[in-house]
């Protein structure tokens, strides 16, 4: 196991370098940070040249990237155009989005897997058909439609929750945004769980457990569910980074100042240091989540062993 972890960590290095360079190239080579800094007012050539020199933008792109990576390893992600260090923006945004992601993942796991198990064990029946239709509807409806609809019903019309989230973003105010963020992924988790359960319920090890007289609950939870969760865990692991980076719509609807909000503001204002810094951290989140998922495979399926 230890050798496998070290090997995976070494494999993450070229992936990290390639991903961050691609992001850096798209942001800095395809845009002009100096022009975005001044907005509609064009700076005089001397001022623009001085700023480019101070920001290391007068060097070739590969030298800019090496300089940026050197700063990252020192904990310096640069300074946003408003003069605020990007690390301060991260310190305020990432905890909020992390709490929102935890709420979303909780609903994915609890509701998604439960519906998937119930549907998979009753394949072809009315319950299964109802779950498939509902998940198809959820997948088909855009997130911004679902978000505004639930915000209006629960926050404005019925007044059960706050329509918008306060700056502190406590967990109790993130329940509705978390449901909105998780809905599409919850539908996919339900369908994955349902398919995996329906396939494995006819497996030899399940028939053997039933023939030995084990209680149905133990057969489902100890044998069937455990082996059926591998594709679900794979999806949820990759979905963690997707939820954190893809929360732009949800955070805009509920006025949550998290990662999605900062990325939206950075893209809107062409604030290159903010965009590159936040996406760099999201790349790390993706890589770590994938590593944890691979390690969790051995816990779920004893047949899997890493040398």
Secondary structure, DSSP 8 states (H G I E B T S, - for coil): -HHHHHHHHHHHHHHHHHHHHHHHHHHHTSS-HHHHHHTTS---HHHHHHHHHHTTTTS-HHHHHHHHHHHHTTT---B-TTS-BHHHHHHHHHHHHHHHHHHHHHHIIIIIHHHHHHHHHTTTSHHHHHHHHHHHHHHHS-HHHHHHHHIIIIIIIS-SS-SS--TT--GGGSHHHHHHHHHHHHHHHHHHHHHHHHHHTTSHHHHHHHHTT--HHHIIIIIIHHHH-HHHHHHHHHHHHHHHHS-HHHHHHTT--SHHHHHHHHHHTT-HHHHHHHHHHHHHHHHHHHHHHHHHHHHH-TT----
